[in-house]
Amino acid sequence: MDSNDPLDDFLAAKPERTWRKPKRVVKALREAYTYGVPVLQMKGHIDQMVEHTGYSFVCGTPDETLRRVVAFLLTNCESDTLASLLPLLWARGGREDIVTTGILLVNIDRASLDSDVWGVLAGLVRAAEPLEGLLSVVEELYRGEHGSPDDDLLLDWFGGSPIHSCLALLCLHAGWVRSGRAPLTGHLREAVDEVDVGESDGLLKRVRDQLLEAQ
């Protein structure tokens, strides 16, 4: 029987076997993302997001709809299937994939992961990432009360690849905001000062400058 909710009907209509295989789930999610997209969502705006953010695609799906999709997955997929979804979704690289990965990472059974959530996130990131998406996942993990990466891990990221330096900067800033914006000290401040954020007045430059200017 139809529920008068197109997303619920779509998910419920899929055979149970769909939710047992990660690749089948990933394929089904791409269609699920099309539900709940605002009618007035402008294609031109979405095309600009794809062009300027680095996502492989953008559907415009509201985050609340993605949370409903994840709630369905948590009920209908085994923990090992959910864990296997994380690298597949991240590698596909759509905006909705990245947001869904973050929501899954917060809620997934810890026993199914190879490390803590911060270690998993660090293992997912590629050489280049849409910073808006990376920030959304960092914020999601903080909202999920997973604590902050410890200083040693942050310093390890700062000393690693450029994208891991970006991840460290975003994580440090998110934790700093939540902890009352105390001035940075010691090695962390030195590491922040050494991050190359380019010449533009972009997200990373604003984040770095706020951290360094704290008194």
N, C-alpha and C positions, 0 to 999 in steps of 0.2 A: 504493500500500500504506500502511495506517495505521502510524504510528510509535509508537503507544501513548502519545503525548503530544498531548492535545487542542489545545493552542495551536499546535504545529508543524503538526498536521493541518489546522487552520483556515486558517493562513496559506498553506500549500502548496496548498490546494484553490482558492484564489482565482485567477481567470484572470490571466495576465501583464499584461493591459491595465489591471487594477486599480491596478497599481503605477506606471503611467505618468502618471496624472492626479492632481494634488494633492487635488482634492475627493473623488475616489474613495478615495484613501488615507485621508483623514480619516474618511470614513464607515466604512471597514473597521476602522480603529483603535478606533472606539467599540465595536464588537462584540468586538474582540480584548481590550479591557480586562476583559471579563467572565470571561476565562480566568485561572485561578490565584488567584481570590479565595477566601480561606479559607472553608471551609464554615460555620464558626461566626461569621463576620462578622455582627454584629448590625445589622439595618436601622435600629433606633432610633439607634444610635451614628452611623451614616452620615448619617442625616437631621439630626442635631445638628451634624455637621461642615459640612454644606451651609449650615445656618442661620447658624452662628456664624463661618464662615471667609470666606464670600463666593465660594466656588467655585460654578460653575453646576451641577456634579454631582460626586459622589464615588462611585467603584465599590469602593474598598478594595483595588485591585490592588497587590500587593507591588512595590516598586521593582525587585527582581531580575527579575520578569516583564517589566516595562517595558524593562529593559535588553536582554532577549532580543528583544523586539519591535523595538527600535531596531537591534539587530544584523542582524535580517532586512531592515529597510528599507535599511540601508547597503549590503547585498549586492544588493538587488533594485530599487532606485530610482536614477535618474540624479541627479547632484548638483544640477541646477537644480530638479528635483522636490522634493528634500529641502529646499532653501532656501525654496521656495514653501510648504512645510508649516508653517514656523515661525509666520508671522502667522495662518494659518488655525487652527492648534491653539490658539495663545494667545488669539485672539479668542473661540473657543468656550468656553474658560475652565474646563473641568473640572480637578479635581486631577490626574488622570492626563495630561491634555493639557499642563499646565504642567510636570510632571516630565519628560514625554517631550520637550518642547521643550528643556529644559535639557540632557538627555542628547544629543539631536541636535546642539545648538549646540556642545558639546564636541568632537564627533566628525566634524562635517561638513567637507567640503573647503573650506578658507579661500578659495580662488579663486572659489567660488560666492556669497560674501557681499559685500555692498556696503561693509562696514567690518569692524573687528575685532569680536570677540565681545561686548565691553562696549558698543560702539556699537550693535550689533544689539539687544542686550537693552534698552538705553535707548529704542530706537525701537519696541519691542514694547509697553512698559508703557502702560496706560491710566490714566485719571484716578483710578481706584480699583482696587486689587489685593489679593488675599489675601496678607497679609504672610508667612504660613507658606510659601506657594508661591514668592513672590519670594525669600525666604531660601534655599529649597531649590535654586533655580537659581543663585544667587550661590555657594553652597557647592559646587555641582557644577562651576562654572567654575574655582573655586580648586583643587578636587581634580584637575581636568584640566590644571593647571599652565599656565594662561593668564596668569599674572601678575596684577598689580593695576591698576585704572584709575589713571592718573597724577594728581598733585595738581590739575593744571589742569582735567582732566575732572571730578574730584570736586567742585571748587569751582563749576564750571559747573552741575552737577546741584544742588548745595546752593542755588544762586541761581535755580533754575528752579521748576517746579511742585512742589506738596507731595509728589506721589508720587515725583518724581525726587529730592527731598530725602531721602525714605525710602530710596530705592535707594542713594544716596550713603552714608547712615548705615550700612546693612547691609554694603555693600562695604568701607567703611573699617574697620568692626569686624572683619569676617572677615579682612582683611589684617593688622590690628593683632594679633589673636590669634596668627596664624601667624608674626609677626615678633618675638614676645617681649614684647608689651604695653608697649612704650616709651611714655612720656608724649607726648601730642600737643603740637605747638608751632605758633605763628604763626596763619596764616589758617585752617588746618583746625580748630584748637581753637575759634576764634571762630565758624566756620560750624556746628560741632556744637552749640555753646552756644545758637545762635539757632534750632535746629530745634524746632518746636512739636510736642511728643509728647503733648499733652493731659494730663489729670489722673490717668488710670488708671495702675495699675502694670502696664502691658503690655510687650510685646516691645520696642517702640521706646524706651520710657523706660528700660528696663533696659540696653539697648545704649548709649544716650546717656550714662547715668550712669556706666557702666563706663569709657567713654572719657574722661570728664571727671575721674573720680576717680583715674585712673592717676598714680602718683607715680614 
